Amino acid sequence: MSVELLSPAGNLEKLRLAFDYGADAAYMGLSDFSLRKNAKNFTEQDLIEVSRLKESSGKRLYGTMNMIFDEQNLSSLRDQLTYIKTWPFDAFIISDIGLVPILQDAFGSDVELHLSTQASCTNSSSAAMYRKMGFSRVILGRETPLKDIRKIKDANPDLELEVFVHGAMCMAYSGRCLLSSHLAGRSANQGDCSHTCRWNYQLATTDQIEDVLKSGVLALEEQQRSGVYYPISEQDGYTTILSSKDLCMIDHLQELVDAGVDSMKIEGRMKSNYYVAVVTRAYRKALESLKNHDDKWLEYREDLFNISHREYSTGFFFGHGPVDPAMGGDSIDKSTEEGYVRNYLFCGAIGDKVKDNLYHLELKNQIKVGMQLEYIGSDVPKIVDDSFTLLDADFNPVEQADHGKVQYLQTDKPIEKGFIIRREV
């Protein structure tokens, strides 16, 4: 099979953008059973449009049920199986093995099951066992290096392998983390992670903590929790690093193909519409260039460094610790070592064409006359425009356009409905 590009769909608009900007498949969650409860996810009101999008595109759709189920969740799942059957899922992504017989009984023994990365499968023996259980695909733990992926595929040639190629990485083992539960009372394993690993911390001084902790003990203090100290220990000269870099394998897709990867997955159901479109497009162009043996994808690659992100790295694919740059290197982005960077503001999208050179606006952020806007499409890197005209609902010229209003954009640039509008920040 050709390599699949799999994109996140946290809501209906993200699903539409994922398909429009080059994904072969998308993964989405129903509100009760997804590990991204804080994503808007999908409700019964979205069912008709989701079904239409899937049918018209001919692309695949995977339902995520990758949370760790307790008895209450399990009972709720059984109660909702009839409803879940109405959704056009091609496969289910699960981590809890207890769901295997439940889904097989409900959907038939040939139901397509994908093992979530939450299950932390990182070796060929585990992969073979999951295959015997009925899984047709394993989403490998992010800790799996390329050399092991090749061994897993060789040992299980009839098992599809999926890996994350872009997005946030957790400080814990493939997302199994208790830090959020401890500090914020929100369980990552139940889909309610507060991303505590990315909060702002400082090392408390001895003077600050001497009345709280015994002498010689160091502690972390979080910015919003002044005076609350969390002891840390140091071993072999190293301390815990809480916040991970972001993953970006855009420069190494051929290595992934050679290792036997069947599906390349983009993280980010809780990321923005703009993120889904830009990242999906970059990886689609990169995959196309592997076949066409050209470098047209490079201009799309640039946008990966303009979206909000932490310093990029190649994760664990090339091994643990320092990596020889000739083998792919570890960090591929030295410009963002402190927090997040964002070079563009997502402003919205071009709506219906009213007449020649006149379009309805679907804005999320304000734009003003005189700004330099950029329009991007699935096959258009960018079109720069600083001579557009803004019109109100009565087609009268105005100086600015805002979210939630009926307004129009007039331009002589070759744009189309669905193009994204952005501007530099």
Order of alpha helices (4+ residues) and beta strands (2+ residues): beta-alpha-beta-alpha-beta-alpha-beta-alpha-beta-alpha-beta-alpha-beta-alpha-beta-alpha-beta-beta-beta-alpha-beta-alpha-alpha-beta-beta-beta-beta-beta-beta-beta-beta-beta-beta-beta
